[in-house]
Amino acid sequence: MKYILFILSAILMVGLFSFKPANTQLLPTKLKITVLDGLGNPTEGVQVKIFKSEEEYRKDENPVAIGLTDEKGRVTFKDVEPISYFIDARKGDMNNDGEGVQTAILQEGRTNKLNTVIE
């Protein structure tokens, strides 16, 4: 009987120390960018790059991620760090230079949404 109580106590202790409340589980941080043209229409097929620093953005070096917008002008970057990013969006001779180039610091565990305009 003592042996059974010991095993049950051990199982209970392991269970208590390995329990994590649901609110401590981290969800991935995402960045969803919608690219609009000068008239406010979503633009498909825009190449979007995100950079960690302004220097890398200006030199077009070491993008964190690269994606193409869908038919609704959206591209989503998954599992990104909750920091501020520099955005480069280009299609043909249109770009977002001077139009929403830097994000705010992303909220961790959330889908962060923003728009940028290419002209």
BATORMAR-957654 format. One record per residue: x negated, y negated, z negated of N, C-alpha, C, O in turn; residue in one letter. Coordinates in pm, whole numbers, padded with zeros to 5 digits, always signed. Layout:
N
XYZXYZXYZXYZA...
end
This chain:
119
-00081+00119+00000+00000+00000+00000-00086-00127+00000-00057-00223+00071M-00194-00125-00081-00284-00240-00082-00345-00264+00055-00364-00378+00096K-00376-00155+00125-00436-00164+00259-00340-00233+00356-00383-00317+00436Y-00213-00200+00351-00112-00260+00439-00095-00408+00405-00086-00490+00496I-00091-00442+00277-00080-00582+00238-00202-00663+00283-00188-00777+00326L-00319-00603+00274-00440-00670+00320-00433-00699+00470-00465-00810+00512F-00392-00601+00549-00382-00618+00695-00277-00723+00729-00301-00808+00815I-00162-00720+00664-00058-00820+00690-00106-00960+00652-00078-01056+00724L-00177-00972+00541-00232-01102+00499-00333-01154+00601-00335-01272+00634S-00417-01062+00651-00517-01101+00751-00450-01149+00879-00491-01249+00938A-00348-01077+00923-00275-01117+01044-00209-01252+01025-00212-01337+01114I-00148-01272+00909-00083-01399+00880-00184-01514+00878-00155-01621+00932L-00300-01494+00819-00403-01598+00813-00455-01633+00953-00472-01751+00985M-00478-01531+01035-00524-01556+01172-00418-01634+01247-00449-01728+01321V-00291-01597+01229-00182-01666+01297-00171-01811+01254-00146-01899+01337G-00188-01839+01125-00179-01976+01077-00291-02063+01129-00269-02180+01163L-00412-02009+01136-00525-02090+01181-00532-02106+01332-00599-02197+01381F-00464-02021+01406-00468-02033+01551-00344-02104+01605-00335-02128+01726S-00250-02140+01519-00129-02207+01563-00160-02351+01600-00228-02423+01526F-00110-02392+01716-00125-02531+01760+00014-02584+01791+00087-02524+01870K+00051-02695+01731+00182-02752+01764+00190-02787+01913+00088-02815+01976P+00309-02784+01968+00329-02809+02111+00279-02946+02154+00233-02962+02267A+00286-03045+02066+00246-03180+02106+00095-03197+02116+00050-03301+02164N+00014-03100+02073-00131-03114+02087-00181-03052+02217-00299-03067+02251T-00095-02983+02290-00137-02927+02418-00143-03039+02519-00046-03113+02538Q-00257-03053+02585-00275-03162+02679-00225-03124+02818-00256-03016+02869L-00151-03212+02876-00109-03197+03014-00215-03262+03102-00287-03350+03055L-00225-03220+03227-00325-03283+03314-00288-03429+03343-00171-03464+03355P-00390-03510+03353-00370-03650+03391-00368-03658+03542-00457-03605+03609T-00267-03726+03597-00251-03737+03742-00243-03883+03782-00202-03969+03703K-00284-03910+03905-00273-04044+03963-00198-04032+04094-00249-03972+04189L-00076-04088+04100+00006-04084+04221+00005-04224+04282+00052-04321+04221K-00048-04233+04403-00059-04361+04473+00035-04361+04592+00036-04267+04671I+00114-04467+04605+00197-04487+04723+00136-04601+04803+00112-04710+04750T+00110-04575+04932+00050-04676+05019+00160-04736+05106+00234-04665+05174V+00170-04868+05101+00270-04941+05177+00202-05031+05280+00088-05075+05260L+00272-05057+05391+00219-05153+05488+00260-05294+05445+00326-05311+05343D+00222-05393+05521+00250-05533+05487+00398-05566+05476+00435-05666+05415G+00484-05483+05536+00629-05504+05529+00694-05424+05416+00815-05432+05396L+00614-05347+05342+00664-05268+05231+00709-05129+05268+00773-05061+05188G+00676-05084+05390+00713-04950+05434+00606-04849+05393+00487-04879+05404N+00646-04730+05345+00548-04625+05313+00472-04587+05440+00530-04582+05548P+00342-04560+05425+00258-04532+05541+00196-04393+05530+00125-04362+05434T+00225-04311+05630+00176-04174+05634+00036-04170+05697+00003-04253+05782E-00044-04072+05655-00175-04049+05716-00284-04146+05677-00382-04163+05750G-00268-04210+05562-00371-04303+05512-00471-04224+05430-00433-04146+05342V-00600-04243+05458-00703-04178+05377-00725-04262+05252-00753-04381+05260Q-00711-04198+05137-00725-04266+05009-00840-04201+04932-00844-04079+04916V-00933-04285+04886-01044-04239+04804-01037-04311+04670-00999-04428+04664K-01073-04240+04563-01083-04305+04433-01226-04292+04381-01291-04189+04399I-01272-04400+04317-01409-04409+04267-01406-04448+04119-01315-04516+04074F-01509-04403+04045-01520-04436+03903-01576-04575+03880-01542-04639+03780K-01661-04623+03969-01724-04753+03945-01709-04844+04065-01690-04800+04178S-01717-04973+04038-01708-05072+04145-01826-05059+04240-01811-05078+04361E-01944-05027+04187-02063-05011+04271-02044-04896+04370-02075-04910+04489E-01994-04781+04322-01971-04668+04412-01863-04702+04514-01872-04662+04630E-01761-04775+04471-01654-04819+04561-01712-04908+04673-01684-04886+04791Y-01792-05006+04634-01847-05100+04734-01944-05031+04831-01950-05066+04948R-02019-04933+04781-02114-04860+04866-02048-04741+04937-02111-04676+05021K-01922-04712+04903-01850-04596+04958-01929-04467+04932-01949-04386+05022D-01973-04452+04806-02051-04334+04766-01984-04263+04649-01925-04327+04562E-01995-04130+04647-01950-04046+04536-01802-04064+04498-01772-04087+04381N-01710-04053+04594-01570-04062+04552-01534-03946+04460-01584-03834+04477P-01449-03973+04364-01401-03870+04272-01312-03773+04348-01317-03652+04327V-01230-03828+04438-01137-03747+04516-01098-03822+04643-01104-03944+04649A-01057-03745+04744-01012-03800+04871-00883-03728+04908-00872-03606+04893I-00785-03802+04957-00659-03741+05000-00595-03820+05112-00635-03933+05140G-00495-03760+05176-00417-03825+05281-00273-03841+05233-00218-03752+05168L-00213-03954+05265-00075-03977+05226+00020-03890+05308-00007-03858+05424T+00131-03853+05245+00234-03774+05313+00331-03867+05387+00306-03987+05401D+00442-03811+05434+00539-03889+05512+00606-03999+05429+00664-04092+05485E+00598-03990+05296+00652-04093+05209+00544-04190+05160+00569-04271+05071K+00425-04180+05219+00316-04269+05183+00249-04236+05051+00179-04321+04995G+00269-04114+05000+00218-04078+04868+00103-03979+04875+00098-03892+04962R+00012-03994+04782-00095-03897+04760-00112-03885+04608-00108-03985+04537V-00131-03762+04561-00146-03739+04417-00280-03672+04390-00316-03572+04452T-00353-03730+04296-00480-03674+04251-00454-03612+04114-00408-03679+04022F-00484-03482+04101-00455-03407+03979-00582-03387+03896-00693-03387+03949K-00563-03370+03767-00672-03344+03674-00782-03449+03682-00900-03416+03688D-00742-03577+03680-00840-03685+03679-00861-03733+03536-00779-03707+03448V-00971-03801+03514-01000-03854+03381-00911-03975+03352-00876-04048+03445E-00875-03997+03227-00794-04113+03192-00880-04240+03182-00902-04293+03073P-00927-04287+03296-01010-04407+03305-00952-04496+03414-00852-04461+03477I-01014-04609+03437-00976-04698+03547-01050-04654+03674-01168-04619+03668S-00981-04657+03788-01041-04618+03916-01033-04732+04016-00948-04820+04006Y-01123-04728+04112-01121-04818+04226-01066-04740+04344-01109-04628+04370F-00972-04800+04417-00901-04732+04525-00941-04791+04660-00942-04913+04678I-00973-04702+04753-01000-04742+04891-00900-04669+04980-00903-04547+04988D-00811-04744+05046-00710-04686+05134-00731-04742+05275-00739-04864+05294A-00740-04651+05374-00768-04694+05512-00693-04609+05613-00679-04487+05599R-00645-04678+05717-00587-04612+05833-00611-04703+05952-00559-04815+05958K-00689-04654+06047-00724-04737+06163-00794-04863+06118-00893-04857+06045G-00742-04978+06160-00804-05105+06120-00735-05167+05998-00765-05280+05960D-00643-05093+05936-00576-05142+05816-00645-05089+05691-00694-04976+05690M-00650-05172+05586-00710-05130+05459-00647-05208+05344-00570-05301+05366N-00682-05170+05223-00628-05238+05105-00728-05332+05040-00714-05365+04922N-00827-05377+05114-00926-05469+05058-00855-05590+04995-00784-05663+05064D-00876-05610+04867-00817-05723+04796-00672-05701+04755-00611-05791+04699G-00616-05585+04782-00474-05557+04751-00462-05436+04658-00444-05324+04707E-00472-05454+04531-00455-05343+04437-00569-05245+04442-00548-05125+04456G-00691-05295+04429-00810-05212+04443-00844-05138+04314-00895-05026+04321V-00817-05195+04197-00854-05131+04071-00728-05098+03991-00635-05178+03982Q-00727-04977+03932-00614-04935+03849-00636-04982+03706-00747-05019+03667T-00531-04979+03628-00544-04993+03484-00599-04859+03433-00608-04763+03509A-00636-04853+03307-00680-04726+03249-00562-04631+03249-00454-04664+03200I-00582-04512+03306-00474-04415+03317-00435-04362+03180-00518-04348+03091L-00307-04332+03165-00259-04271+03041-00281-04121+03048-00239-04055+03143Q-00347-04069+02949-00382-03928+02945-00258-03840+02937-00163-03870+02865E-00261-03729+03014-00152-03633+03011-00025-03678+03079+00081-03619+03058G-00034-03782+03163+00084-03834+03231+00056-03847+03380-00059-03843+03424R+00163-03861+03457+00150-03894+03599+00155-04046+03607+00260-04106+03585T+00042-04107+03638+00030-04252+03649+00061-04290+03793+00000-04237+03885N+00156-04383+03813+00200-04420+03947+00166-04564+03977+00177-04651+03891K+00123-04588+04102+00099-04724+04145+00112-04734+04296+00107-04635+04368L+00128-04858+04342+00135-04887+04486+00013-04967+04527-00043-05042+04447N-00027-04950+04651-00129-05035+04710-00084-05068+04852-00015-04989+04916T-00122-05184+04900-00078-05233+05031-00196-05236+05126-00304-05284+05092V-00174-05183+05247-00276-05193+05352-00225-05289+05460-00109-05286+05499I-00316-05374+05507-00282-05470+05613-00395-05477+05712-00388-05552+05809E
end
